[in-house]
Amino acid sequence: MEAVTTMLSNAVTVFGSCWDAMTSNVPIAILVGLSLLGSGAGLFAKFRHAV
């Protein structure tokens, strides 16, 4: 569980640092959103498998 929390906090940090660039560049925002959805789904699948 600690690893998941660390990954989430890292993702939030990266997301926050990229927010300004994303809001000014729509294609990048779409790409980042899709990659975040994909990584989130992968983390969720790993977490469910671990449980």
N, CA, C and O atoms as CSV, one atom per row, in Angstrom:
chain,resi,resn,atom,element,x,y,z
A,1,MET,N,N,0.830,-1.204,0.000
A,1,MET,CA,C,0.000,0.000,0.000
A,1,MET,C,C,0.866,1.256,0.000
A,1,MET,O,O,0.510,2.258,-0.621
A,2,GLU,N,N,1.986,1.205,0.685
A,2,GLU,CA,C,2.859,2.381,0.738
A,2,GLU,C,C,3.380,2.740,-0.649
A,2,GLU,O,O,3.492,3.918,-0.989
A,3,ALA,N,N,3.700,1.717,-1.453
A,3,ALA,CA,C,4.196,1.968,-2.811
A,3,ALA,C,C,3.127,2.668,-3.647
A,3,ALA,O,O,3.432,3.575,-4.421
A,4,VAL,N,N,1.879,2.245,-3.487
A,4,VAL,CA,C,0.782,2.874,-4.234
A,4,VAL,C,C,0.643,4.336,-3.833
A,4,VAL,O,O,0.450,5.203,-4.686
A,5,THR,N,N,0.742,4.608,-2.536
A,5,THR,CA,C,0.638,5.989,-2.055
A,5,THR,C,C,1.764,6.841,-2.621
A,5,THR,O,O,1.543,7.982,-3.027
A,6,THR,N,N,2.976,6.283,-2.647
A,6,THR,CA,C,4.120,7.017,-3.198
A,6,THR,C,C,3.907,7.313,-4.671
A,6,THR,O,O,4.156,8.430,-5.125
A,7,MET,N,N,3.441,6.307,-5.429
A,7,MET,CA,C,3.195,6.514,-6.854
A,7,MET,C,C,2.144,7.598,-7.069
A,7,MET,O,O,2.285,8.447,-7.949
A,8,LEU,N,N,1.096,7.561,-6.263
A,8,LEU,CA,C,0.033,8.556,-6.408
A,8,LEU,C,C,0.555,9.956,-6.105
A,8,LEU,O,O,0.239,10.901,-6.827
A,9,SER,N,N,1.342,10.099,-5.056
A,9,SER,CA,C,1.864,11.424,-4.711
A,9,SER,C,C,2.819,11.923,-5.793
A,9,SER,O,O,2.830,13.112,-6.111
A,10,ASN,N,N,3.622,11.015,-6.360
A,10,ASN,CA,C,4.509,11.394,-7.461
A,10,ASN,C,C,3.695,11.841,-8.667
A,10,ASN,O,O,4.019,12.844,-9.303
A,11,ALA,N,N,2.632,11.091,-8.984
A,11,ALA,CA,C,1.785,11.440,-10.125
A,11,ALA,C,C,1.149,12.812,-9.922
A,11,ALA,O,O,1.069,13.610,-10.856
A,12,VAL,N,N,0.697,13.083,-8.699
A,12,VAL,CA,C,0.089,14.383,-8.403
A,12,VAL,C,C,1.113,15.498,-8.563
A,12,VAL,O,O,0.788,16.569,-9.076
A,13,THR,N,N,2.338,15.257,-8.132
A,13,THR,CA,C,3.392,16.267,-8.257
A,13,THR,C,C,3.676,16.566,-9.720
A,13,THR,O,O,3.759,17.728,-10.120
A,14,VAL,N,N,3.825,15.505,-10.525
A,14,VAL,CA,C,4.083,15.678,-11.957
A,14,VAL,C,C,2.908,16.396,-12.614
A,14,VAL,O,O,3.098,17.307,-13.420
A,15,PHE,N,N,1.700,15.980,-12.264
A,15,PHE,CA,C,0.497,16.597,-12.825
A,15,PHE,C,C,0.467,18.091,-12.513
A,15,PHE,O,O,0.165,18.906,-13.385
A,16,GLY,N,N,0.778,18.441,-11.278
A,16,GLY,CA,C,0.780,19.846,-10.888
A,16,GLY,C,C,1.828,20.653,-11.644
A,16,GLY,O,O,1.563,21.787,-12.043
A,17,SER,N,N,3.008,20.085,-11.846
A,17,SER,CA,C,4.069,20.812,-12.534
A,17,SER,C,C,3.779,20.948,-14.022
A,17,SER,O,O,4.281,21.866,-14.671
A,18,CYS,N,N,2.966,20.035,-14.570
A,18,CYS,CA,C,2.637,20.078,-15.996
A,18,CYS,C,C,1.369,20.874,-16.274
A,18,CYS,O,O,1.057,21.149,-17.433
A,19,TRP,N,N,0.637,21.246,-15.234
A,19,TRP,CA,C,-0.693,21.842,-15.417
A,19,TRP,C,C,-0.653,23.094,-16.291
A,19,TRP,O,O,-1.487,23.243,-17.184
A,20,ASP,N,N,0.308,24.004,-16.048
A,20,ASP,CA,C,0.379,25.244,-16.828
A,20,ASP,C,C,0.599,24.942,-18.307
A,20,ASP,O,O,-0.052,25.535,-19.167
A,21,ALA,N,N,1.509,24.027,-18.601
A,21,ALA,CA,C,1.774,23.675,-19.997
A,21,ALA,C,C,0.544,23.037,-20.633
A,21,ALA,O,O,0.231,23.299,-21.794
A,22,MET,N,N,-0.147,22.203,-19.868
A,22,MET,CA,C,-1.313,21.501,-20.393
A,22,MET,C,C,-2.440,22.475,-20.716
A,22,MET,O,O,-3.080,22.354,-21.761
A,23,THR,N,N,-2.687,23.432,-19.838
A,23,THR,CA,C,-3.807,24.349,-20.047
A,23,THR,C,C,-3.564,25.243,-21.252
A,23,THR,O,O,-4.519,25.750,-21.840
A,24,SER,N,N,-2.308,25.448,-21.634
A,24,SER,CA,C,-2.014,26.304,-22.780
A,24,SER,C,C,-1.803,25.492,-24.056
A,24,SER,O,O,-1.600,26.070,-25.123
A,25,ASN,N,N,-1.848,24.168,-23.965
A,25,ASN,CA,C,-1.609,23.328,-25.137
A,25,ASN,C,C,-2.572,22.148,-25.104
A,25,ASN,O,O,-2.307,21.145,-24.441
A,26,VAL,N,N,-3.686,22.264,-25.817
A,26,VAL,CA,C,-4.743,21.255,-25.745
A,26,VAL,C,C,-4.293,19.868,-26.202
A,26,VAL,O,O,-4.606,18.896,-25.515
A,27,PRO,N,N,-3.570,19.715,-27.329
A,27,PRO,CA,C,-3.144,18.356,-27.733
A,27,PRO,C,C,-2.306,17.664,-26.669
A,27,PRO,O,O,-2.464,16.464,-26.442
A,28,ILE,N,N,-1.415,18.407,-26.012
A,28,ILE,CA,C,-0.601,17.821,-24.945
A,28,ILE,C,C,-1.496,17.420,-23.780
A,28,ILE,O,O,-1.287,16.375,-23.164
A,29,ALA,N,N,-2.496,18.252,-23.475
A,29,ALA,CA,C,-3.415,17.929,-22.384
A,29,ALA,C,C,-4.141,16.626,-22.667
A,29,ALA,O,O,-4.311,15.801,-21.769
A,30,ILE,N,N,-4.575,16.430,-23.922
A,30,ILE,CA,C,-5.283,15.199,-24.285
A,30,ILE,C,C,-4.347,14.000,-24.148
A,30,ILE,O,O,-4.733,12.970,-23.594
A,31,LEU,N,N,-3.122,14.130,-24.650
A,31,LEU,CA,C,-2.161,13.026,-24.566
A,31,LEU,C,C,-1.853,12.682,-23.116
A,31,LEU,O,O,-1.832,11.508,-22.746
A,32,VAL,N,N,-1.615,13.693,-22.299
A,32,VAL,CA,C,-1.308,13.449,-20.885
A,32,VAL,C,C,-2.501,12.821,-20.181
A,32,VAL,O,O,-2.338,11.919,-19.358
A,33,GLY,N,N,-3.698,13.296,-20.504
A,33,GLY,CA,C,-4.897,12.728,-19.901
A,33,GLY,C,C,-5.048,11.252,-20.237
A,33,GLY,O,O,-5.364,10.438,-19.370
A,34,LEU,N,N,-4.819,10.913,-21.510
A,34,LEU,CA,C,-4.929,9.512,-21.920
A,34,LEU,C,C,-3.874,8.659,-21.224
A,34,LEU,O,O,-4.172,7.551,-20.778
A,35,SER,N,N,-2.646,9.163,-21.127
A,35,SER,CA,C,-1.587,8.384,-20.478
A,35,SER,C,C,-1.874,8.221,-18.987
A,35,SER,O,O,-1.600,7.167,-18.413
A,36,LEU,N,N,-2.428,9.270,-18.354
A,36,LEU,CA,C,-2.790,9.158,-16.941
A,36,LEU,C,C,-3.890,8.126,-16.747
A,36,LEU,O,O,-3.851,7.346,-15.795
A,37,LEU,N,N,-4.881,8.119,-17.655
A,37,LEU,CA,C,-5.953,7.126,-17.564
A,37,LEU,C,C,-5.378,5.724,-17.715
A,37,LEU,O,O,-5.748,4.813,-16.974
A,38,GLY,N,N,-4.472,5.552,-18.676
A,38,GLY,CA,C,-3.877,4.234,-18.907
A,38,GLY,C,C,-3.065,3.768,-17.710
A,38,GLY,O,O,-3.187,2.619,-17.286
A,39,SER,N,N,-2.231,4.656,-17.158
A,39,SER,CA,C,-1.416,4.257,-16.008
A,39,SER,C,C,-2.295,4.023,-14.786
A,39,SER,O,O,-2.009,3.137,-13.980
A,40,GLY,N,N,-3.351,4.796,-14.641
A,40,GLY,CA,C,-4.275,4.597,-13.530
A,40,GLY,C,C,-4.957,3.248,-13.621
A,40,GLY,O,O,-5.101,2.546,-12.620
A,41,ALA,N,N,-5.381,2.883,-14.840
A,41,ALA,CA,C,-6.025,1.579,-15.031
A,41,ALA,C,C,-5.040,0.455,-14.732
A,41,ALA,O,O,-5.413,-0.552,-14.129
A,42,GLY,N,N,-3.784,0.618,-15.148
A,42,GLY,CA,C,-2.769,-0.397,-14.877
A,42,GLY,C,C,-2.504,-0.545,-13.388
A,42,GLY,O,O,-2.388,-1.661,-12.883
A,43,LEU,N,N,-2.409,0.583,-12.681
A,43,LEU,CA,C,-2.200,0.535,-11.231
A,43,LEU,C,C,-3.379,-0.126,-10.540
A,43,LEU,O,O,-3.202,-0.908,-9.605
A,44,PHE,N,N,-4.589,0.191,-11.005
A,44,PHE,CA,C,-5.784,-0.394,-10.400
A,44,PHE,C,C,-5.792,-1.904,-10.597
A,44,PHE,O,O,-6.131,-2.653,-9.681
A,45,ALA,N,N,-5.418,-2.352,-11.799
A,45,ALA,CA,C,-5.381,-3.791,-12.075
A,45,ALA,C,C,-4.343,-4.475,-11.185
A,45,ALA,O,O,-4.607,-5.547,-10.642
A,46,LYS,N,N,-3.176,-3.871,-11.033
A,46,LYS,CA,C,-2.133,-4.450,-10.171
A,46,LYS,C,C,-2.610,-4.503,-8.720
A,46,LYS,O,O,-2.394,-5.491,-8.018
A,47,PHE,N,N,-3.262,-3.427,-8.283
A,47,PHE,CA,C,-3.740,-3.361,-6.905
A,47,PHE,C,C,-4.786,-4.445,-6.656
A,47,PHE,O,O,-4.743,-5.122,-5.628
A,48,ARG,N,N,-5.721,-4.614,-7.584
A,48,ARG,CA,C,-6.749,-5.651,-7.432
A,48,ARG,C,C,-6.111,-7.036,-7.421
A,48,ARG,O,O,-6.522,-7.913,-6.660
A,49,HIS,N,N,-5.105,-7.224,-8.272
A,49,HIS,CA,C,-4.426,-8.522,-8.320
A,49,HIS,C,C,-3.710,-8.790,-6.997
A,49,HIS,O,O,-3.689,-9.923,-6.515
A,50,ALA,N,N,-3.127,-7.747,-6.415
A,50,ALA,CA,C,-2.417,-7.907,-5.145
A,50,ALA,C,C,-3.391,-8.254,-4.022
A,50,ALA,O,O,-3.065,-9.035,-3.128
A,51,VAL,N,N,-4.576,-7.674,-4.072
A,51,VAL,CA,C,-5.572,-7.951,-3.033
A,51,VAL,C,C,-6.163,-9.326,-3.293
A,51,VAL,O,O,-7.028,-9.778,-2.543
